[in-house]
Amino acid sequence: MIYAIGDIHGHLDQLTRAHELIEADRASEGVGAAPVVHMGDLVDRGPNSKGVIQFLIDGLARGEDWLVLRGNHDHMFVDFAKGGDGTSDRLRPGVTWQSEIMGGAATLASYGAKRKMLERKAGFVARARRAIPKEHVEFLSSLTYWLRAEGKIFVHAGIRPGFPIDAQDEEDLIWIRDEFLWHMGPHEALIVHGHTPVEEPTHYGNRINIDTGAGWGNDLVPVVLDGQDCFALTADGRVPVKSPDKYYQ
């Protein structure tokens, strides 16, 4: 049995609630211990990216069986913190990590770094980088791109079909969409991913998408993978995660 939490995007309150639902499920099912995978995109758009990162650091430090993957937003944040411009070739021209649609400015604001009126860009960037604790940069830099557990592969965005996980391009693992999402054939294992928001956790046969759009104001819905079954965790308990054709009947 293994639990998973999709894209958090700076919503500490929702992350805390997701862990409360997991603990309630453990108690209900009599589960002593089971790992929890966080699927990446810890930061951006929401109000408390700093708090999300600290919550995860503190949990791991006290010995929680948590695993944390790297998302594209985490990757851009680390690039900025280490001296880069926080952009990516995968973004549309003119869009950067700090653009409103990407939400990087909200992340910096959670560290107390807001651009002042008439402040030069270079001055703000230097001040913002100083506001980010070294511990947070090191933590995000250490995040892995994927993991294999319980016979499944967990990855933030997905994989490029036809290539084994060991041969995947790291950029694809945190950015890919269409080539992966529209592939109907089998992969080497069931893929559990986030990155592309859906209304509910959804099982597509060869993959399970658990990004329920917390970054856009929707609820963060944790899941539990119990053998071959997948359940969304709600205040009313487990709800089977179904395929779209069954779900919308």
Summary of the structure (lengths in Angstrom):
residues: 249
radius of gyration: 18.0
end to end distance: 28.6
largest distance: 58.0
contacts: 814
relative contact order: 0.18
helix: 35%
strand: 17%
